Amino acid sequence: MRSRRKFFFAVGTGAIVLGIFFSWMLDTEFGIGMGGVLEPVSLLLLGLGSIAVLIDTIIISVMLRAIDAIVWGSITFTFSVVVVPFLVSLLHFEVHVHSWTGVLLVPWLLCCLISLILLVVGVVRKISQRQ
């Protein structure tokens, strides 16, 4: 069961990375004439990969101890809300919604959502253990 879960998470992450790569290709000369194919495939990969990662996160968060869920939720929250914006401003990397960089918002929002899921599950389980 454990290896299947890792496989499911890896497939979801791989689909997200491939969707970002296809979106990047659309804005380069490699993607000229392929926009009719790459754009829907890119969005489909981003969506299905995000769903796969979210399902796996929910399964993992239920299996973790309460304190572990809180710790991992805090780590991912710090990464997504503090580290990523700091690096974006430090590197002067501008994300534009109308270019390929706009799809980078999908994994960032997914990371924020994962952290909230882990934190909520951990806190609820911790509160229910005290009662």
C-alpha positions in Angstrom: 0.0 0.0 0.0 2.8 2.4 0.9 4.5 2.0 -2.5 1.2 2.6 -4.3 0.8 5.8 -2.4 4.2 7.0 -3.4 3.5 6.1 -7.0 0.3 8.1 -7.0 2.0 11.1 -5.5 4.9 10.8 -8.0 2.5 10.5 -11.0 0.5 13.6 -9.8 3.7 15.6 -9.4 5.1 14.4 -12.7 1.8 15.5 -14.4 2.1 19.0 -12.9 5.7 19.3 -14.0 4.8 18.1 -17.5 1.9 20.6 -17.6 4.2 23.4 -16.7 6.7 22.3 -19.4 4.0 22.2 -22.1 2.9 25.7 -21.0 6.5 26.9 -21.3 6.7 25.4 -24.8 3.6 27.4 -25.9 5.6 30.6 -25.3 8.7 29.5 -27.2 9.3 28.9 -30.9 9.1 25.1 -30.2 5.3 25.5 -29.6 4.5 27.4 -32.7 1.7 25.6 -34.5 1.1 23.2 -31.6 -1.0 25.6 -29.5 -4.2 23.7 -30.4 -2.8 20.6 -28.8 -0.4 21.8 -26.1 -2.8 24.2 -24.3 -5.6 21.7 -23.5 -3.1 19.0 -22.7 -1.2 21.3 -20.4 -4.3 22.3 -18.5 -5.5 18.7 -18.3 -2.2 17.6 -16.8 -2.2 20.5 -14.3 -5.7 19.7 -13.2 -5.3 15.9 -13.0 -2.0 16.2 -11.3 -3.3 18.6 -8.7 -6.3 16.3 -8.0 -3.9 13.3 -7.6 -1.6 15.2 -5.2 -4.6 16.5 -3.2 -6.1 13.0 -2.8 -2.8 11.6 -1.7 -2.3 14.5 0.8 -5.7 13.8 2.3 -4.8 10.1 2.6 -1.4 10.8 4.1 -2.8 13.4 6.6 -5.3 10.9 8.0 -2.6 8.4 8.5 -0.1 10.8 10.2 -0.1 11.4 13.9 -1.5 14.7 15.0 1.8 16.3 15.9 3.4 15.1 12.6 0.6 16.6 10.6 1.0 19.9 12.4 4.8 19.9 11.9 4.5 19.1 8.2 1.7 21.6 7.7 3.8 24.3 9.4 6.8 23.4 7.2 4.8 23.6 3.9 3.0 26.7 5.1 6.3 28.4 5.8 7.7 27.3 2.5 4.7 28.5 0.4 3.9 31.7 2.2 7.4 32.9 3.3 10.2 31.2 1.3 8.6 31.2 -2.2 7.5 34.9 -2.2 10.9 35.9 -0.7 12.8 34.0 -3.5 10.5 35.5 -6.1 11.2 39.0 -4.9 14.9 38.3 -4.4 15.4 36.9 -7.9 13.1 39.6 -9.5 11.1 36.8 -11.1 7.8 38.2 -12.3 4.8 35.9 -12.7 2.4 37.1 -15.4 -1.0 35.5 -15.7 -1.0 35.8 -19.5 2.3 34.0 -20.0 3.6 30.6 -19.2 4.7 31.8 -15.8 1.0 32.1 -14.8 0.7 28.3 -14.5 3.3 28.5 -11.7 0.5 29.8 -9.6 -1.1 26.3 -9.7 1.6 24.4 -7.8 2.0 27.4 -5.4 -1.7 27.4 -4.6 -1.6 23.6 -4.3 1.2 23.9 -1.8 -0.8 26.5 0.2 -3.8 24.1 0.2 -1.8 21.1 1.2 -0.4 23.0 4.2 -3.9 24.1 5.3 -5.2 20.5 5.0 -2.3 19.2 7.1 -2.7 21.9 9.7 -6.5 21.5 10.0 -6.3 17.7 10.2 -3.5 17.9 12.8 -5.2 20.5 14.9 -8.6 18.8 14.8 -7.0 15.4 15.8 -5.0 17.1 18.6 -8.1 18.8 20.0 -10.1 15.5 19.8 -7.3 13.6 21.6 -7.5 16.1 24.6 -11.2 15.6 25.0 
